[in-house]
Amino acid sequence: LAMTMRLFDHSTLTLVDKDDFDDNSREGWTPVSGTDIQDTVAYSHPYSFTIFSSLEGITKSFTIGAVTRAYIVMHIRKSGAWEGELRIGGTIKYPDIAFEQLPSNVWIRLCFALPISATTTVLFTRLGATSSHNIDEIWVVTDP
C-alpha cells in the first residue's frame, strides 16, 4: 500500500463547512437514493450518514473563493468489501487509492484538494451491495 502524505499548518486553516450529522439532519447533503442518518456507528456520536446498498450515495456542492488552497476531509468507515467511489467535480478521486486494502470496521480520515475560485460538487456513491459504509465529520477547510 503506497500513500502520499502532505503536512500543512493547521493554525492557518479556516473551517468553511463542518458536517457531523449530530443533529440527525443531512446538513445540506442530498441523498442519491435510500441513504439515511443512523446512530448505530458514528465517528462523532451520536449520528453518521450510512449508505446501505448499491448505487446509493450523497452529494453536496461547495463554493470556494479566492484562497491559496482548499481541502475536503472525510471520515469513512466500511464494513466488508470496499465498493465505493468518490467524485470531486466529476473526477474520480477514489478508489484510485487502495482503500480496499485497508481494514474493515475502522474509521479512515481522507483528505482531497478542492478546486479554488469555483463551485464544486462532491459525490460519494456505493457501487456494490455486500457491505455498508458510514461517513461522518466532513470538513471543508481553506488556507488564505
Buried (B, 14 or more C-beta within 10 A) or exposed (E): EEEEEEEEEEEEBEEBBEBBBBEEEBBEBEBBEBBEBBEEBBBEEBBBBBBBBBEBBBBBEBEBEEBEBBBBBBBBBBBEEBBBBBBBBEEEBBBEBEBEEEEEEEBBEBEBEBEBEEEBEBBBBBEEEEBBBBBBBBBBBBBE
